[in-house]
Amino acid sequence: MALNLVLCLCVYLLFTQCAEGSIDDFDCVEIYKQPAFQHPLLKNHNIQVGYSYEDLERSDNYEKKEQCPKGTVPIFRQRNGSESFQLNTAEYLGQHFAVIETMIDGTIYGGAEPEISIHSLNLQDNQYSKSQTWLENGPPGQLNSIHAGWAVHPRLYGDSVTRFTIYWTGDGYGKTGCYNTQCPGFVVLSRNHRIGNQFSGSSVYGKTTRYFTLQIFQDVSSGNWVLKLDNEVIGYWPKELFTELNKGASLVRYGGNAFMSTDEMSPPMGNGHFPVAEILETAHFKNVLIIDSNNIRVYIAYRKLRCYADVYDCFEVTYWGYGRSSGDSFSFGGPGGKCGV
């Protein structure tokens, strides 16, 4: 009986920790003393409080105990040694992708909005797996790129938990940019513990699917790139960080990215299974929208899309097109394994 009680207590604690996240991972910092304002180009930056894009409201759907006091914002505590992990492009060995992306044809975009399914994965320390949206502009050496979505990244976080994760670079992953708020750049506005925090639940294969809605858009009046999570403004990337994204995004990408150290096993991507039509058995994006140059949310024209997976033995992507209940959608993922470099 005692053993059963102990086991039940352990399961309960594990579940509640996964469901609630750990507030102790964050420090509440005065809003103008957050890391962003250590950037030399942001010394005199005034925090943006209004936006030109409609349908922008702050959410009050989170428990007050998960909020920082007024005038402060939550900053996720950086894990020692994690700041060097900037491997996000195919140029780095060990990268694999299963994505859909817009054609580079001169079209400029003002943002993106998908609903993304959430999944749990068990990874090793030298691996990561992500499900995210990228917005980019510029040639490789000067590439401006912002990412947001979920990531399982043991070397970044010290665990194999699915967490909301963002990233930016202003020079093609050279000297600028970082994850979350590890370096000066992204301006946090929300008092809720979101960037770096784990999600409140995950999809269960064949039974239930959990989603979050992500929106990234360029504010017309300021030029800043605003981030929303489930209708809550999280913050923004100031225009001063970029040279090319100031003109809008020339490429928008949605899907999965996995990484493993050279000559090792690649981790799973998505939910660890290849795409299938059954929505409860596949990692997917639904209601995939683009924000066009007129600041209007639209579906992407099929002729402007391409599907890309670099190793079909390990990962695949399947574009489903438009459905009445799911809008434009696609599935992606795979088990990983010996995928090459």
Summary of the structure (lengths in Angstrom):
residues: 341
radius of gyration: 19.4
end to end distance: 51.5
largest distance: 68.3
contacts: 1120
relative contact order: 0.21
helix: 17%
strand: 38%
